Amino acid sequence: MKLLRVASVAPGGAPRPAVRAGDGQLFDLSGLTGDIDGGFLAGGAGRARAAYEAGDLPVLDAGGAPLAPPVARPGKVVCIGLNYRDHAEESGAEVPTEPVVFMKASNTVVGPDAEVLIPRGSHKTDYEIELAVVIGRPARYLDGPEAAREVIAGYAISNDVSEREFQLERGGTWDKGKSCETFNPLGPWLVTPDEISDPQDLPLKLRVNGEPRQDGHTKNMIFGVYELVAYVSQFMVLEPGDVINTGTPAGVALGRPDTPYLRAGDVVELEIPGLGRQRQTIGQSR
């Protein structure tokens, strides 16, 4: 099942929760839930599936409205750094022996096709395609990867946008290079685990202005999805609606000396088969 949120075209209007069918038709979930948030993921997703399979949901005419992030108000965004060997090598970092965990401000999360803003004073804004995991049940001290399967609500595409000077040259605190506004496009939809038979069997592709930059595969993760969820649960309580960005493959501008960082007017396109596509235009903070 693919869950999404259609942004309201009315000023101040709330996004409309929906299910996307295989043919692209949308079905309205607003009769069952006000939003796709932690509460819905923890208890209402089953009712939504039953209503969809029974044909009880009305068709939703989106009217060309853009998509909001598929999860409303994530409590936290947990990120995993250097989780692909080739990315660690291109970054000049040692391959980690344990997952590298850092946080990203939750209000960085925007829709999949939202404008991404280069921050004031930035010269090194970079892109990172990642597989995002969304949590569906509270998780603490999970007993290994198998237990992690049971707490995952679904998967989505994430662009972990990063400002490398802020991240690496301004005191060594990664978070401040990761938490600028608009720095986490998410979506276009949340795909439930029944549609993803193996999260370690997904290709990831990113282009800038039509030029291929990243061409990776989740089979090359150093630490797999289930292992990561179980690992993170040893250090913090994961709540429904939390997002875990699982790392990026090689090809970022940081690791390509002749490749320019993002500039205003650039177009970034991301794709993971089965999870959809994103397309962002780069703007400039004012």
C-alpha positions in Angstrom: 0.0 0.0 0.0 1.3 3.5 -0.9 0.3 6.2 1.5 0.7 9.9 0.6 -0.5 13.4 1.5 -1.8 15.8 -1.1 -1.0 19.4 -0.2 -4.0 21.7 0.1 -4.4 24.4 -2.6 -6.3 26.5 -0.1 -4.3 29.0 2.0 -3.7 27.4 5.4 -5.5 24.2 4.4 -4.4 20.9 5.7 -2.9 18.2 3.4 -5.3 15.4 2.4 -4.3 11.8 3.3 -4.7 9.3 0.5 -3.8 5.8 -0.8 -2.3 5.5 -4.3 -3.5 2.6 -6.4 -1.2 0.7 -8.8 -2.7 2.7 -11.8 -2.0 6.0 -10.1 -5.6 6.7 -9.0 -5.9 8.3 -5.5 -8.4 7.3 -2.8 -9.3 9.7 0.0 -8.4 8.6 3.6 -9.7 11.7 5.3 -12.9 9.9 6.5 -10.6 7.5 8.5 -7.9 9.8 9.7 -7.0 13.5 9.8 -3.5 12.9 8.7 -0.7 10.3 8.2 1.1 10.8 11.4 2.5 8.7 14.3 -0.9 8.0 15.7 -2.3 6.7 12.4 0.8 4.6 11.7 0.6 3.0 15.1 -3.1 2.1 15.0 -5.0 3.2 11.9 -3.0 1.8 9.0 -4.8 -1.6 9.3 -8.2 0.1 9.0 -7.1 2.0 6.0 -5.9 -1.1 4.3 -9.2 -2.9 5.0 -11.2 0.0 3.7 -9.1 0.3 0.5 -9.3 -3.5 -0.2 -13.0 -3.4 0.4 -13.5 -0.6 -2.1 -14.9 1.7 0.6 -12.7 4.7 0.0 -13.9 7.6 -2.3 -11.8 8.6 -5.2 -9.7 11.7 -4.6 -9.3 14.3 -7.4 -6.0 16.0 -6.4 -6.5 18.7 -9.0 -2.8 19.0 -9.7 -1.9 19.9 -6.1 1.6 19.1 -5.1 2.5 16.3 -2.6 3.4 17.0 1.0 5.8 14.8 2.9 4.1 11.3 3.3 4.5 11.5 7.0 3.3 14.5 9.0 5.5 16.0 11.7 8.1 13.3 12.2 9.2 13.4 15.9 12.8 13.0 14.9 14.9 12.3 11.9 17.8 9.9 12.6 20.6 9.7 10.0 23.3 7.1 9.4 26.6 8.4 8.0 29.1 6.6 5.8 26.9 3.5 5.4 28.2 2.6 1.9 31.8 1.6 1.6 32.3 3.6 -1.7 30.9 6.8 -0.1 33.2 6.4 2.9 36.1 6.0 0.6 35.2 9.0 -1.6 34.8 11.1 1.6 38.3 10.2 2.8 36.8 8.6 5.9 37.5 5.2 7.5 34.9 2.5 6.9 33.0 2.5 10.2 32.9 -0.6 12.4 29.6 0.6 14.0 26.9 2.7 12.5 27.6 6.5 12.5 24.5 8.1 14.0 23.6 11.8 13.9 20.4 13.8 14.0 18.7 16.1 11.5 16.1 18.7 12.6 12.6 17.3 11.9 11.4 20.5 10.4 13.8 20.0 7.5 11.3 17.5 6.1 9.5 18.9 3.0 7.6 17.4 0.1 9.3 15.4 -2.6 9.2 18.2 -5.2 9.6 21.2 -2.9 12.1 23.9 -3.6 15.4 23.2 -1.8 17.0 26.4 -0.5 20.8 27.0 -0.5 21.4 28.6 3.0 22.9 32.0 3.5 26.7 31.9 3.3 26.7 28.5 1.7 29.2 27.5 -1.0 29.0 23.7 -0.6 25.4 22.5 -0.6 25.3 18.9 -1.6 22.8 16.1 -2.4 22.4 12.6 -1.0 19.9 10.0 -2.2 18.9 7.6 0.6 16.4 5.0 1.5 14.3 6.3 4.4 12.7 4.0 6.9 9.5 5.1 8.8 8.8 3.7 12.2 5.3 2.4 12.9 5.5 1.1 16.5 7.4 2.2 19.6 10.8 0.5 19.7 13.3 0.4 22.5 16.1 -2.1 23.0 15.1 -4.3 20.1 16.4 -7.8 20.3 18.2 -8.0 16.9 17.3 -7.4 13.2 14.3 -9.8 13.1 12.6 -7.8 15.8 13.1 -4.6 13.7 10.9 -6.0 10.9 7.9 -5.7 13.1 8.3 -2.0 13.9 8.7 -0.6 10.3 5.7 1.2 8.9 7.2 1.6 5.4 9.9 3.1 3.2 10.4 6.3 1.2 13.0 8.2 -0.8 14.9 10.8 1.1 17.3 13.5 -0.1 19.6 14.1 2.8 20.7 17.6 1.6 23.9 18.7 3.3 26.1 21.8 3.5 29.6 20.4 3.6 31.4 23.5 4.9 28.9 23.8 7.8 29.2 20.1 8.4 32.9 19.5 8.3 34.7 22.9 8.5 32.7 24.8 11.2 33.6 23.0 14.4 33.0 19.4 13.4 29.3 19.2 14.4 27.5 17.4 11.6 24.0 18.4 12.6 24.5 22.1 11.6 25.4 21.1 8.1 22.3 18.9 7.9 19.5 20.9 9.5 19.0 23.9 7.3 15.5 24.6 6.1 14.2 22.3 3.3 17.2 20.0 3.7 15.1 16.7 3.7 12.7 16.2 0.8 10.8 13.0 1.6 8.4 10.9 -0.6 6.5 10.9 -2.9 4.8 8.3 -0.8 5.3 5.9 2.0 5.3 2.3 0.7 4.3 -0.4 3.3 6.7 -3.4 3.8 4.4 -5.8 2.0 5.3 -4.1 -1.3 9.1 -4.2 -0.6 10.1 -7.8 -0.3 13.7 -7.0 0.4 14.9 -3.5 1.4 18.5 -4.6 0.5 17.5 -5.1 -3.2 16.8 -1.5 -4.3 18.8 0.6 -6.8 19.2 4.3 -6.1 19.8 6.9 -8.8 20.2 10.6 -8.6 20.8 13.2 -11.4 21.6 16.9 -11.4 20.5 18.8 -14.5 20.1 15.4 -16.3 23.6 14.3 -15.5 23.9 11.0 -13.6 25.7 11.6 -10.3 24.7 8.7 -8.0 24.0 5.1 -9.1 24.1 2.8 -6.1 22.3 -0.2 -4.6 21.1 -0.9 -1.1 22.8 -4.3 -1.2 26.0 -2.4 -0.8 25.1 -1.0 2.6 27.6 -1.7 5.3 24.9 -2.1 7.9 21.5 -3.4 6.6 18.1 -1.8 7.3 16.9 -4.2 10.0 20.3 -4.0 11.7 20.2 -0.2 11.7 16.7 0.0 13.2 17.7 -2.5 16.0 21.0 -0.6 16.6 19.4 2.8 16.9 16.8 1.4 19.3 19.6 0.7 21.8 20.4 4.4 22.1 17.0 6.1 21.9 13.3 5.2 21.9 11.9 5.2 18.4 8.3 6.4 18.1 5.7 5.9 15.3 6.4 8.5 12.6 10.1 8.8 13.2 12.3 8.6 10.1 15.7 6.9 9.7 17.8 7.9 6.7 20.0 4.9 6.0 23.0 6.4 4.2 24.0 7.4 0.7 26.2 5.7 -2.0 29.1 7.3 -3.8 28.7 10.2 -6.2 28.1 13.2 -4.0 29.8 16.5 -4.9 32.0 16.2 -1.8 33.7 13.1 -3.3 34.0 14.4 -6.9 36.6 17.2 -7.0 35.6 18.3 -10.5 31.9 18.3 -9.8 30.2 21.6 -8.7 28.1 21.8 -5.6 24.4 22.7 -6.1 23.6 26.2 -7.4 20.4 28.1 -7.7 18.4 26.9 -10.7 19.8 23.4 -10.7 17.3 20.5 -10.9 17.8 17.4 -8.8 16.0 14.2 -9.7 15.9 11.0 -7.5 14.5 7.6 -8.1 14.2 4.3 -6.3 12.1 1.7 -8.3 8.9 0.9 -6.4 9.3 4.0 -4.2 8.8 6.6 -6.9 10.6 9.8 -8.0 11.5 13.2 -6.6 12.3 16.4 -8.5 13.6 19.5 -6.8 14.6 22.9 -8.1 17.3 24.6 -6.2 16.7 28.1 -4.9 18.5 30.6 -2.7 17.6 31.6 0.8 17.0 35.3 1.2 
